[in-house]
Amino acid sequence: MTSVNRLEPDSSNRQDSSTSSAQATAFGQISFINALPVVLPLLEGRVSVPADLVFANPAQLNQMLQQRQIQLGAMSSFYFLEDGGFELFRDISISGSGQVGSVLLFSKDELRQLDGKVVTVPDSSATSIKLMQVLLLEELGIEPVLRLDTSSGSALDDDEVRACLLIGDKALAFDNDNSSKRFEKTDLAQWWHRCFELPFVFGVWGARKEWVRENEALFKEISRSLAVARDIGLNAMLDSVIAEAHKRTKLNHERLRSYFLEDLNYEFTEQHAQALALFDRLCKKNSLFLSSSFDKKI
């Protein structure tokens, strides 16, 4: 049976928070609504995985994986590429083949004017930040000054901040707010698709290669369960997925239905593999894998 833990990296009460056997496999899952079509069928018991579900944002999951607190789970595509030590659960991803609506750059100026200017970025995912850097470098040849967004409100209230990258539920909520209409909005997945005619892969599921070698049957079982969960989440349980997403974001049901069925893509095809390989090459070309202390935080 699937059980659920909600853990933080380096949490001192990690063992105390567990409701299952110490021998159970911890399986990291993304806490944003974009993962709901996969994780809700697991949470509701429609599909079972022999593991404890551990929920956190992408950056926290990356940290847990890096520190070997967990051996398998969802992760950002940038972390998957940078680490190089994971085997993918095939046929599943969190991707977009055009606008996704939840990875948005809001700017006070035209994008080409952002060179050397302050752009705030979230601390919850590296992939979207690296995607923004790749697009700005490749298309416009510019490099803004990146600053972690630590504001409780809108970072754009600061005169020094010329643009703000928002992701996930926060991006969806701000885009739905009338105050966002004052700024130039760029959907990064749509920009990527316009440039390269490929989907962009934001998140994948994977397991440490050494864990896979020792648990081949379990790896295959979990891989099948993820694919089944996704299919149920996008079909039989879609109304439940939308209802849960509405409860978290207050976005209307029509917007959420289009978000899950049209904006996002949960497959991993040959095109997705090509897109991931291209992102890898562009990150290497622009030295984005040479992590600084700033990158380590995200």
DANORPE-V987829 format. One record per residue. RES is the residue in three letters. SS is DSSP state (H for helix, E for strand, - for the rest). OMEGA is omega in whole degrees, -180 to 180 (none if undefined). Layout:
res=RES ss=SS omega=OMEGA
res=RES ss=SS omega=OMEGA
This chain:
res=MET ss=- omega=177
res=THR ss=- omega=173
res=SER ss=E omega=-171
res=VAL ss=E omega=169
res=ASN ss=E omega=171
res=ARG ss=- omega=-172
res=LEU ss=- omega=174
res=GLU ss=- omega=176
res=PRO ss=- omega=177
res=ASP ss=- omega=-179
res=SER ss=- omega=-179
res=SER ss=- omega=-179
res=ASN ss=- omega=-176
res=ARG ss=H omega=-178
res=GLN ss=H omega=-179
res=ASP ss=H omega=-177
res=SER ss=H omega=-177
res=SER ss=- omega=178
res=THR ss=- omega=-177
res=SER ss=- omega=-178
res=SER ss=- omega=179
res=ALA ss=- omega=-179
res=GLN ss=- omega=-176
res=ALA ss=- omega=178
res=THR ss=- omega=177
res=ALA ss=E omega=-173
res=PHE ss=E omega=-174
res=GLY ss=E omega=180
res=GLN ss=E omega=-179
res=ILE ss=E omega=-176
res=SER ss=- omega=179
res=PHE ss=- omega=-178
res=ILE ss=H omega=-179
res=ASN ss=H omega=179
res=ALA ss=H omega=-174
res=LEU ss=H omega=179
res=PRO ss=H omega=178
res=VAL ss=H omega=-170
res=VAL ss=H omega=-177
res=LEU ss=H omega=175
res=PRO ss=H omega=176
res=LEU ss=H omega=-180
res=LEU ss=H omega=-177
res=GLU ss=- omega=178
res=GLY ss=- omega=177
res=ARG ss=- omega=175
res=VAL ss=- omega=-178
res=SER ss=- omega=171
res=VAL ss=- omega=-179
res=PRO ss=- omega=-175
res=ALA ss=- omega=172
res=ASP ss=E omega=177
res=LEU ss=E omega=-179
res=VAL ss=E omega=-174
res=PHE ss=E omega=177
res=ALA ss=E omega=176
res=ASN ss=- omega=-174
res=PRO ss=H omega=-179
res=ALA ss=H omega=179
res=GLN ss=H omega=177
res=LEU ss=H omega=178
res=ASN ss=H omega=-180
res=GLN ss=H omega=178
res=MET ss=H omega=180
res=LEU ss=H omega=-179
res=GLN ss=H omega=-179
res=GLN ss=- omega=178
res=ARG ss=- omega=172
res=GLN ss=- omega=173
res=ILE ss=- omega=-176
res=GLN ss=- omega=-178
res=LEU ss=E omega=178
res=GLY ss=E omega=174
res=ALA ss=E omega=180
res=MET ss=E omega=176
res=SER ss=E omega=-179
res=SER ss=H omega=178
res=PHE ss=H omega=179
res=TYR ss=H omega=177
res=PHE ss=H omega=-179
res=LEU ss=H omega=-176
res=GLU ss=H omega=-177
res=ASP ss=H omega=177
res=GLY ss=- omega=-175
res=GLY ss=- omega=-175
res=PHE ss=E omega=170
res=GLU ss=E omega=-179
res=LEU ss=E omega=161
res=PHE ss=E omega=-172
res=ARG ss=E omega=174
res=ASP ss=E omega=-179
res=ILE ss=E omega=177
res=SER ss=E omega=166
res=ILE ss=E omega=-172
res=SER ss=E omega=174
res=GLY ss=E omega=179
res=SER ss=- omega=-179
res=GLY ss=- omega=178
res=GLN ss=- omega=177
res=VAL ss=- omega=175
res=GLY ss=- omega=-178
res=SER ss=- omega=171
res=VAL ss=E omega=-168
res=LEU ss=E omega=174
res=LEU ss=E omega=177
res=PHE ss=E omega=-173
res=SER ss=E omega=174
res=LYS ss=- omega=-176
res=ASP ss=- omega=169
res=GLU ss=- omega=-174
res=LEU ss=H omega=-177
res=ARG ss=H omega=179
res=GLN ss=H omega=-176
res=LEU ss=H omega=-180
res=ASP ss=- omega=-180
res=GLY ss=- omega=-179
res=LYS ss=- omega=-177
res=VAL ss=E omega=174
res=VAL ss=E omega=179
res=THR ss=E omega=-178
res=VAL ss=E omega=-180
res=PRO ss=- omega=177
res=ASP ss=- omega=-172
res=SER ss=- omega=178
res=SER ss=- omega=177
res=ALA ss=- omega=-173
res=THR ss=H omega=-178
res=SER ss=H omega=178
res=ILE ss=H omega=180
res=LYS ss=H omega=176
res=LEU ss=H omega=178
res=MET ss=H omega=180
res=GLN ss=H omega=179
res=VAL ss=H omega=-177
res=LEU ss=H omega=180
res=LEU ss=H omega=179
res=LEU ss=H omega=-175
res=GLU ss=H omega=-174
res=GLU ss=H omega=-174
res=LEU ss=H omega=180
res=GLY ss=- omega=-177
res=ILE ss=- omega=177
res=GLU ss=- omega=175
res=PRO ss=- omega=173
res=VAL ss=E omega=-176
res=LEU ss=E omega=179
res=ARG ss=E omega=177
res=LEU ss=E omega=180
res=ASP ss=- omega=178
res=THR ss=- omega=-177
res=SER ss=- omega=177
res=SER ss=- omega=178
res=GLY ss=- omega=179
res=SER ss=- omega=178
res=ALA ss=H omega=-178
res=LEU ss=H omega=175
res=ASP ss=H omega=178
res=ASP ss=- omega=-178
res=ASP ss=- omega=-178
res=GLU ss=- omega=-179
res=VAL ss=E omega=-178
res=ARG ss=E omega=178
res=ALA ss=E omega=-176
res=CYS ss=E omega=175
res=LEU ss=E omega=178
res=LEU ss=E omega=180
res=ILE ss=E omega=172
res=GLY ss=H omega=-175
res=ASP ss=H omega=-179
res=LYS ss=H omega=178
res=ALA ss=H omega=179
res=LEU ss=H omega=-178
res=ALA ss=H omega=-178
res=PHE ss=H omega=179
res=ASP ss=H omega=180
res=ASN ss=- omega=-179
res=ASP ss=- omega=-178
res=ASN ss=H omega=-178
res=SER ss=H omega=-179
res=SER ss=H omega=-175
res=LYS ss=H omega=179
res=ARG ss=H omega=-172
res=PHE ss=- omega=173
res=GLU ss=E omega=-176
res=LYS ss=E omega=177
res=THR ss=E omega=175
res=ASP ss=E omega=-172
res=LEU ss=H omega=178
res=ALA ss=H omega=177
res=GLN ss=H omega=178
res=TRP ss=H omega=178
res=TRP ss=H omega=-178
res=HIS ss=H omega=178
res=ARG ss=H omega=-179
res=CYS ss=H omega=-168
res=PHE ss=H omega=180
res=GLU ss=- omega=177
res=LEU ss=- omega=173
res=PRO ss=- omega=171
res=PHE ss=E omega=-178
res=VAL ss=E omega=179
res=PHE ss=E omega=-176
res=GLY ss=E omega=178
res=VAL ss=E omega=172
res=TRP ss=E omega=-178
res=GLY ss=E omega=179
res=ALA ss=E omega=176
res=ARG ss=E omega=-176
res=LYS ss=H omega=179
res=GLU ss=H omega=176
res=TRP ss=H omega=179
res=VAL ss=H omega=-180
res=ARG ss=H omega=-178
res=GLU ss=H omega=-174
res=ASN ss=- omega=-174
res=GLU ss=H omega=-179
res=ALA ss=H omega=180
res=LEU ss=H omega=178
res=PHE ss=H omega=180
res=LYS ss=H omega=180
res=GLU ss=H omega=180
res=ILE ss=H omega=178
res=SER ss=H omega=178
res=ARG ss=H omega=-178
res=SER ss=H omega=179
res=LEU ss=H omega=-180
res=ALA ss=H omega=178
res=VAL ss=H omega=179
res=ALA ss=H omega=179
res=ARG ss=H omega=-178
res=ASP ss=H omega=177
res=ILE ss=H omega=-178
res=GLY ss=H omega=-179
res=LEU ss=- omega=-179
res=ASN ss=- omega=-174
res=ALA ss=- omega=-178
res=MET ss=- omega=-176
res=LEU ss=H omega=180
res=ASP ss=H omega=178
res=SER ss=H omega=177
res=VAL ss=H omega=-180
res=ILE ss=H omega=180
res=ALA ss=H omega=179
res=GLU ss=H omega=178
res=ALA ss=H omega=177
res=HIS ss=H omega=-180
res=LYS ss=H omega=-178
res=ARG ss=H omega=-171
res=THR ss=H omega=-176
res=LYS ss=- omega=175
res=LEU ss=- omega=-177
res=ASN ss=- omega=-173
res=HIS ss=H omega=-179
res=GLU ss=H omega=179
res=ARG ss=H omega=-179
res=LEU ss=H omega=178
res=ARG ss=H omega=179
res=SER ss=H omega=178
res=TYR ss=H omega=-177
res=PHE ss=H omega=-174
res=LEU ss=H omega=-176
res=GLU ss=H omega=-177
res=ASP ss=H omega=-176
res=LEU ss=E omega=179
res=ASN ss=E omega=-175
res=TYR ss=- omega=178
res=GLU ss=- omega=169
res=PHE ss=- omega=-177
res=THR ss=- omega=177
res=GLU ss=H omega=177
res=GLN ss=H omega=178
res=HIS ss=H omega=178
res=ALA ss=H omega=178
res=GLN ss=H omega=180
res=ALA ss=H omega=179
res=LEU ss=H omega=178
res=ALA ss=H omega=178
res=LEU ss=H omega=178
res=PHE ss=H omega=177
res=ASP ss=H omega=-179
res=ARG ss=H omega=-178
res=LEU ss=H omega=176
res=CYS ss=H omega=178
res=LYS ss=H omega=-180
res=LYS ss=H omega=-176
res=ASN ss=- omega=175
res=SER ss=- omega=-178
res=LEU ss=- omega=175
res=PHE ss=- omega=178
res=LEU ss=- omega=-169
res=SER ss=- omega=173
res=SER ss=- omega=177
res=SER ss=H omega=177
res=PHE ss=H omega=-178
res=ASP ss=H omega=-177
res=LYS ss=H omega=-180
res=LYS ss=- omega=-174
res=ILE ss=- omega=none
